[in-house]
């Protein structure tokens, strides 16, 4: 896969997951700041930034089967701390998958 195609796919996956976040009240930047499904505040521009208090990552809703491409219907935007906590609580059998 070419780099351009990979980046386009990543942006599509990010947008699909971001569409599942919730607006933050009447916040002036309703697209930029949202809440993930756990209520954590996340910011679009902080994707992948674990140094930001609003950083977020792509996470699967249901565990993914090894070797199967990510499905946009199974992705969510989740604060990086929640993603890390979920990963550390997975059973060993699922971590290897």
Secondary structure, 3 states (H helix, E strand, C coil): CCHHHHHHHHHHHHHHHHCCCEECCCCCCCCCEEECCCCCEEEHHHECCCCCCCCEEEEECCCCCCCCCCCHHHEEEEEHHHHHHHHHCCCHHHHCC
